[in-house]
Amino acid sequence: DAEDFYKRSLSEFRALGHDPGVADRQNTIISLADFVNTKAAAGELDPAGVLWGAIEAEERRGPVGVWEQQKHEIADVLPPLPPDALRRGRTLTLDEAVTYALESAG
């Protein structure tokens, strides 16, 4: 159920278009992070790592608003993610990460 919710959320953000503004990026990243948490809890560490790597790459592109405050809460509960998956994720744009999340949804 959680995965379906986050999939719908990501689809809706995509339908609105990725405005380069902080609020849109922030909402998309928070939804991706919640999706990462769901994947990790299900033992799907490779997709979780790819998406977390994409989030890290997006953070390097510029500020992401309140996400900075929430990041540590999510990161603290994640299991170790595969380094190779993190590296692959760091090559993705935000839109590519959303596509990956939607395609990896069960």
N, C-alpha and C positions, 0 to 999 in steps of 0.2 A: 504494500500500500504506500509506504513512504517513497519508494522508487517511482511509482506512478505519479505521486504528487510532485516530486521534483522534476520529473520529465515534463509534466504539464506546465510547470512554472518556467522551465527553460524554454519550452516551445512558445509560451506567451511572450517572454522577453525577446525572443528572436523575431516574433511577428511584429513587435513594436519597432524593431530596428535597433541596432546598437549605436545610440547616440554617443559621441565621444565624451559626453559629460560624466562627471564623477558618479552621480546617482545611478545611472543605468549600468555602468561598469560595476559599481558596488553591489547592486541587486543581483546581477548575473553571477558575480564571484561568490556571493553568499549562497546562492542556490547551488552553484557548482560545489562549494565546500560541503554543503549539506548532503549533496549527492555522493561526494567522496566518503563522508562519514557512513552513509548507508552501504556503499560498496565495501568499505573496510569491515564493517560489522558483519557483512555476509561472507567475509573471507575472500572477497574478490580484490586482492591487493594490487594486481597489475593495473586494472583500470583505475583504481583509486590513486595509484602512484602517477599515472599519466595525467590525470586531472589535477592532482595537487601540484605537479610540476608546471602545468599550464597556468595555474593560479600564481605560482611564484614568478613566472615569466611576466605575467600581466602586472604584478606588483612593481616589477623593475621598470615598467613603462611609465609609471606615474602614480600619484596618490590615489587611494581607493576608499577615501572617506572612513566611515565607522568600521569598515572591515578590519582595519588595523587593530582595533580594540577586540574584535571577536576572534581574530585569527588564532591567538594563543589558546583560547578555550577549546577550539576544535583540534588544534595541533597536539595539545596535551593528552587527548584521548585516542589519538590515532596510533595504531601499531606501526612498527618500522615498515616503511614502504620500499619496494624494490628500487635500488639505485638506477637501474636501466630504465625502468618505467618513468621515474622522475626526469631523467635526461630526455627521454622521448617527449614528455609533456612540455618541457621547457622550450621546445621548438614550435609549439602550436600558438596560433593567435587565439584570442578570446572566442571568435566565431568558430574556429576549428575545434576548440575545446567543447563548445556547446554541441557541435555536430557529433563529436566523439561520444559525449555523454548520452546523447539521444540514441545513437547507434548501439551503444553498449547496454542500454536499458533492456531488462529482461522481458 
